[in-house]
Amino acid sequence: MVDNQAAIAISKNPVFHGKTKHFSIKLFFLRDVQKDGDVCLKYCKTEDQLSDIFTKALPKGRFELLREKLGISNY
């Protein structure tokens, strides 16, 4: 899941790259693996990104919500 719509657009339209030199290598990697059929990029709203629990400091409520969605408990 990707929360960057520009990354999805670039991966689907290589002609668009001429104006996007500032994009990182990661986006070009995404384009290649999508083109090869290894992955299918789908948009996921930022607030629905479960991976945030592993990559960001979160307020307690947000942390608990994401932890619950992952099926992880305190016990």
DRENTORKOL-3810 file (N, C-alpha, C; in nm, 4 decimals):
REM DRENTORKOL-3810
@n.u->0.0843; n.v->-0.1170; n.w->0.0000; ca.u->0.0000; ca.v->0.0000; ca.w->0.0000; c.u->0.0893; c.v->0.1240; c.w->0.0000
@n.u->0.0506; n.v->0.2209; n.w->-0.0770; ca.u->0.1279; ca.v->0.3432; ca.w->-0.0918; c.u->0.0389; c.v->0.4616; c.w->-0.0594
@n.u->0.0880; n.v->0.5569; n.w->0.0228; ca.u->0.0094; ca.v->0.6753; ca.w->0.0521; c.u->0.0549; c.v->0.7947; c.w->-0.0317
@n.u->0.1336; n.v->0.7691; n.w->-0.1345; ca.u->0.1852; ca.v->0.8738; ca.w->-0.2208; c.u->0.1278; c.v->0.8545; c.w->-0.3611
@n.u->0.0277; n.v->0.9360; n.w->-0.3951; ca.u->-0.0373; ca.v->0.9211; ca.w->-0.5254; c.u->0.0575; c.v->0.9546; c.w->-0.6394
@n.u->0.1540; n.v->1.0433; n.w->-0.6150; ca.u->0.2521; ca.v->1.0751; ca.w->-0.7191; c.u->0.3368; c.v->0.9527; c.w->-0.7517
@n.u->0.3724; n.v->0.8743; n.w->-0.6510; ca.u->0.4516; ca.v->0.7527; ca.w->-0.6744; c.u->0.3752; c.v->0.6550; c.w->-0.7622
@n.u->0.2458; n.v->0.6429; n.w->-0.7389; ca.u->0.1639; ca.v->0.5532; ca.w->-0.8201; c.u->0.1546; c.v->0.6053; c.w->-0.9631
@n.u->0.1335; n.v->0.7362; n.w->-0.9788; ca.u->0.1228; ca.v->0.7951; ca.w->-1.1128; c.u->0.2525; c.v->0.7778; c.w->-1.1909
@n.u->0.3658; n.v->0.8004; n.w->-1.1254; ca.u->0.4955; ca.v->0.7863; ca.w->-1.1923; c.u->0.5198; c.v->0.6418; c.w->-1.2333
@n.u->0.4801; n.v->0.5483; n.w->-1.1475; ca.u->0.5039; ca.v->0.4078; ca.w->-1.1801; c.u->0.4217; c.v->0.3628; c.w->-1.2999
@n.u->0.3078; n.v->0.4280; n.w->-1.3232; ca.u->0.2203; ca.v->0.3892; ca.w->-1.4342; c.u->0.2489; c.v->0.4661; c.w->-1.5626
@n.u->0.3170; n.v->0.5812; n.w->-1.5527; ca.u->0.3373; ca.v->0.6658; ca.w->-1.6693; c.u->0.4829; c.v->0.7110; c.w->-1.6780
@n.u->0.5706; n.v->0.6348; n.w->-1.7428; ca.u->0.7119; ca.v->0.6697; ca.w->-1.7509; c.u->0.7397; c.v->0.8032; c.w->-1.8186
@n.u->0.6521; n.v->0.8504; n.w->-1.9054; ca.u->0.6715; ca.v->0.9779; ca.w->-1.9741; c.u->0.6711; c.v->1.0923; c.w->-1.8739
@n.u->0.6019; n.v->1.0756; n.w->-1.7650; ca.u->0.5885; ca.v->1.1767; ca.w->-1.6610; c.u->0.7212; c.v->1.2054; c.w->-1.5915
@n.u->0.8225; n.v->1.1190; n.w->-1.6071; ca.u->0.9473; ca.v->1.1309; ca.w->-1.5336; c.u->1.0306; c.v->1.2532; c.w->-1.5685
@n.u->1.0147; n.v->1.3121; n.w->-1.6853; ca.u->1.0954; ca.v->1.4266; ca.w->-1.7236; c.u->1.0831; c.v->1.5435; c.w->-1.6285
@n.u->0.9707; n.v->1.5584; n.w->-1.5642; ca.u->0.9477; ca.v->1.6709; ca.w->-1.4732; c.u->0.9635; c.v->1.6314; c.w->-1.3268
@n.u->1.0129; n.v->1.5135; n.w->-1.3010; ca.u->1.0167; ca.v->1.4644; ca.w->-1.1634; c.u->1.1564; c.v->1.4208; c.w->-1.1215
@n.u->1.2571; n.v->1.4960; n.w->-1.1596; ca.u->1.3939; ca.v->1.4576; ca.w->-1.1274; c.u->1.4204; c.v->1.4566; c.w->-0.9770
@n.u->1.3399; n.v->1.5291; n.w->-0.9014; ca.u->1.3613; ca.v->1.5364; ca.w->-0.7571; c.u->1.3102; c.v->1.4130; c.w->-0.6829
@n.u->1.2385; n.v->1.3250; n.w->-0.7501; ca.u->1.1886; ca.v->1.2044; ca.w->-0.6844; c.u->1.3032; c.v->1.1075; c.w->-0.6583
@n.u->1.2917; n.v->1.0328; n.w->-0.5524; ca.u->1.4006; ca.v->0.9444; ca.w->-0.5105; c.u->1.4054; c.v->0.8152; c.w->-0.5921
@n.u->1.5133; n.v->0.7449; n.w->-0.5747; ca.u->1.5348; ca.v->0.6161; ca.w->-0.6407; c.u->1.4230; c.v->0.5182; c.w->-0.6051
@n.u->1.3677; n.v->0.5323; n.w->-0.4845; ca.u->1.2613; ca.v->0.4424; ca.w->-0.4386; c.u->1.1456; c.v->0.4394; c.w->-0.5382
@n.u->1.1099; n.v->0.5536; n.w->-0.5942; ca.u->0.9974; ca.v->0.5590; ca.w->-0.6867; c.u->1.0286; c.v->0.4874; c.w->-0.8175
@n.u->1.1523; n.v->0.4957; n.w->-0.8613; ca.u->1.1908; ca.v->0.4251; ca.w->-0.9830; c.u->1.1925; c.v->0.2740; c.w->-0.9588
@n.u->1.2334; n.v->0.2349; n.w->-0.8383; ca.u->1.2281; ca.v->0.0934; ca.w->-0.8009; c.u->1.0837; c.v->0.0446; c.w->-0.8037
@n.u->0.9914; n.v->0.1239; n.w->-0.7477; ca.u->0.8496; ca.v->0.0868; ca.w->-0.7484; c.u->0.7983; c.v->0.0695; c.w->-0.8906
@n.u->0.8394; n.v->0.1584; n.w->-0.9797; ca.u->0.7967; ca.v->0.1477; ca.w->-1.1193; c.u->0.8430; c.v->0.0164; c.w->-1.1806
@n.u->0.9681; n.v->-0.0183; n.w->-1.1547; ca.u->1.0240; ca.v->-0.1407; ca.w->-1.2133; c.u->0.9555; c.v->-0.2665; c.w->-1.1613
@n.u->0.9331; n.v->-0.2744; n.w->-1.0302; ca.u->0.8709; ca.v->-0.3962; ca.w->-0.9769; c.u->0.7239; c.v->-0.4056; c.w->-1.0151
@n.u->0.6583; n.v->-0.2908; n.w->-1.0343; ca.u->0.5193; ca.v->-0.2953; ca.w->-1.0804; c.u->0.5143; c.v->-0.3399; c.w->-1.2266
@n.u->0.6055; n.v->-0.2866; n.w->-1.3070; ca.u->0.6101; ca.v->-0.3230; ca.w->-1.4485; c.u->0.6367; c.v->-0.4725; c.w->-1.4663
@n.u->0.7213; n.v->-0.5285; n.w->-1.3794; ca.u->0.7531; ca.v->-0.6718; ca.w->-1.3850; c.u->0.6406; c.v->-0.7587; c.w->-1.3305
@n.u->0.5395; n.v->-0.6968; n.w->-1.2694; ca.u->0.4274; ca.v->-0.7721; ca.w->-1.2141; c.u->0.4538; c.v->-0.8287; c.w->-1.0756
@n.u->0.5626; n.v->-0.7847; n.w->-1.0113; ca.u->0.5956; ca.v->-0.8342; ca.w->-0.8777; c.u->0.5050; c.v->-0.7748; c.w->-0.7701
@n.u->0.4578; n.v->-0.6521; n.w->-0.7920; ca.u->0.3686; ca.v->-0.5860; ca.w->-0.6962; c.u->0.2586; c.v->-0.5128; c.w->-0.7711
@n.u->0.1517; n.v->-0.4847; n.w->-0.7003; ca.u->0.0427; ca.v->-0.4027; ca.w->-0.7528; c.u->0.0249; c.v->-0.2871; c.w->-0.6553
@n.u->0.0518; n.v->-0.1649; n.w->-0.6999; ca.u->0.0427; ca.v->-0.0493; ca.w->-0.6116; c.u->-0.1022; c.v->-0.0049; c.w->-0.5971
@n.u->-0.1448; n.v->0.0121; n.w->-0.4733; ca.u->-0.2791; ca.v->0.0603; ca.w->-0.4437; c.u->-0.2680; c.v->0.1748; c.w->-0.3458
@n.u->-0.3522; n.v->0.2748; n.w->-0.3641; ca.u->-0.3507; ca.v->0.3902; ca.w->-0.2755; c.u->-0.4089; c.v->0.3535; c.w->-0.1399
@n.u->-0.3457; n.v->0.4027; n.w->-0.0363; ca.u->-0.3924; ca.v->0.3830; ca.w->0.1012; c.u->-0.3802; c.v->0.5173; c.w->0.1719
@n.u->-0.4904; n.v->0.5668; n.w->0.2269; ca.u->-0.4871; ca.v->0.6955; ca.w->0.2962; c.u->-0.3838; c.v->0.6915; c.w->0.4085
@n.u->-0.3222; n.v->0.8054; n.w->0.4347; ca.u->-0.2206; ca.v->0.8146; ca.w->0.5387; c.u->-0.2730; c.v->0.7644; c.w->0.6723
@n.u->-0.3962; n.v->0.7986; n.w->0.7058; ca.u->-0.4501; ca.v->0.7577; ca.w->0.8364; c.u->-0.4755; c.v->0.6072; c.w->0.8457
@n.u->-0.4730; n.v->0.5372; n.w->0.7330; ca.u->-0.4940; ca.v->0.3923; ca.w->0.7330; c.u->-0.3636; c.v->0.3128; c.w->0.7229
@n.u->-0.2500; n.v->0.3803; n.w->0.7231; ca.u->-0.1207; ca.v->0.3129; ca.w->0.7088; c.u->-0.0832; c.v->0.2398; c.w->0.8373
@n.u->-0.0949; n.v->0.1095; n.w->0.8365; ca.u->-0.0604; ca.v->0.0305; ca.w->0.9541; c.u->0.0893; c.v->0.0357; c.w->0.9846
@n.u->0.1707; n.v->0.0582; n.w->0.8838; ca.u->0.3157; ca.v->0.0587; ca.w->0.9054; c.u->0.3617; c.v->0.1759; c.w->0.9913
@n.u->0.2773; n.v->0.2778; n.w->1.0102; ca.u->0.3151; ca.v->0.3914; ca.w->1.0940; c.u->0.3546; c.v->0.3475; c.w->1.2344
@n.u->0.2941; n.v->0.2412; n.w->1.2825; ca.u->0.3240; ca.v->0.1929; ca.w->1.4175; c.u->0.4709; c.v->0.1525; c.w->1.4296
@n.u->0.5333; n.v->0.1146; n.w->1.3187; ca.u->0.6732; ca.v->0.0719; ca.w->1.3198; c.u->0.7702; c.v->0.1845; c.w->1.2849
@n.u->0.7195; n.v->0.2953; n.w->1.2300; ca.u->0.8097; ca.v->0.3970; ca.w->1.1762; c.u->0.7971; c.v->0.5343; c.w->1.2401
@n.u->0.6963; n.v->0.5574; n.w->1.3236; ca.u->0.6737; ca.v->0.6913; ca.w->1.3780; c.u->0.6408; c.v->0.6856; c.w->1.5266
@n.u->0.6722; n.v->0.7958; n.w->1.5952; ca.u->0.6243; ca.v->0.8128; ca.w->1.7320; c.u->0.4785; c.v->0.8565; c.w->1.7206
@n.u->0.3896; n.v->0.7858; n.w->1.7880; ca.u->0.2465; ca.v->0.8113; ca.w->1.7739; c.u->0.1843; c.v->0.8449; c.w->1.9086
@n.u->0.0762; n.v->0.9248; n.w->1.9058; ca.u->0.0003; ca.v->0.9452; ca.w->2.0290; c.u->-0.0572; c.v->0.8110; c.w->2.0755
@n.u->-0.0834; n.v->0.8000; n.w->2.2051; ca.u->-0.1280; ca.v->0.6737; ca.w->2.2633; c.u->-0.2510; c.v->0.6168; c.w->2.1928
@n.u->-0.3515; n.v->0.7005; n.w->2.1666; ca.u->-0.4742; ca.v->0.6528; ca.w->2.1024; c.u->-0.4496; c.v->0.5958; c.w->1.9635
@n.u->-0.3681; n.v->0.6633; n.w->1.8857; ca.u->-0.3354; ca.v->0.6173; ca.w->1.7497; c.u->-0.2571; c.v->0.4855; c.w->1.7556
@n.u->-0.1611; n.v->0.4802; n.w->1.8480; ca.u->-0.0820; ca.v->0.3585; ca.w->1.8657; c.u->-0.1718; c.v->0.2401; c.w->1.9000
@n.u->-0.2622; n.v->0.2604; n.w->1.9944; ca.u->-0.3513; ca.v->0.1518; ca.w->2.0361; c.u->-0.4441; c.v->0.1081; c.w->1.9234
@n.u->-0.4927; n.v->0.2030; n.w->1.8434; ca.u->-0.5790; ca.v->0.1694; ca.w->1.7297; c.u->-0.5044; c.v->0.0832; c.w->1.6279
@n.u->-0.3844; n.v->0.1253; n.w->1.5913; ca.u->-0.3060; ca.v->0.0494; ca.w->1.4933; c.u->-0.2654; c.v->-0.0869; c.w->1.5486
@n.u->-0.2310; n.v->-0.0899; n.w->1.6766; ca.u->-0.1957; ca.v->-0.2175; ca.w->1.7399; c.u->-0.3137; c.v->-0.3144; c.w->1.7351
@n.u->-0.4330; n.v->-0.2620; n.w->1.7597; ca.u->-0.5538; ca.v->-0.3454; ca.w->1.7544; c.u->-0.5784; c.v->-0.3971; c.w->1.6126
@n.u->-0.5599; n.v->-0.3094; n.w->1.5118; ca.u->-0.5799; ca.v->-0.3510; ca.w->1.3726; c.u->-0.4817; c.v->-0.4606; c.w->1.3315
@n.u->-0.3634; n.v->-0.4594; n.w->1.3914; ca.u->-0.2630; ca.v->-0.5621; ca.w->1.3620; c.u->-0.2881; c.v->-0.6912; c.w->1.4396
@n.u->-0.3821; n.v->-0.6859; n.w->1.5346; ca.u->-0.4131; ca.v->-0.8052; ca.w->1.6131; c.u->-0.3129; c.v->-0.8325; c.w->1.7234
@n.u->-0.2474; n.v->-0.7278; n.w->1.7726; ca.u->-0.1474; ca.v->-0.7417; ca.w->1.8782; c.u->-0.2096; c.v->-0.6954; c.w->2.0095
@n.u->-0.1830; n.v->-0.7693; n.w->2.1169; ca.u->-0.2370; ca.v->-0.7300; ca.w->2.2473; c.u->-0.1250; c.v->-0.7170; c.w->2.3500
@n.u->-0.1597; n.v->-0.6616; n.w->2.4658; ca.u->-0.0626; ca.v->-0.6458; ca.w->2.5744; c.u->-0.0270; c.v->-0.7781; c.w->2.6398
@n.u->-0.1083; n.v->-0.8774; n.w->2.6257; ca.u->-0.0943; ca.v->-0.9994; ca.w->2.7050; c.u->-0.0297; c.v->-1.1103; c.w->2.6278
END
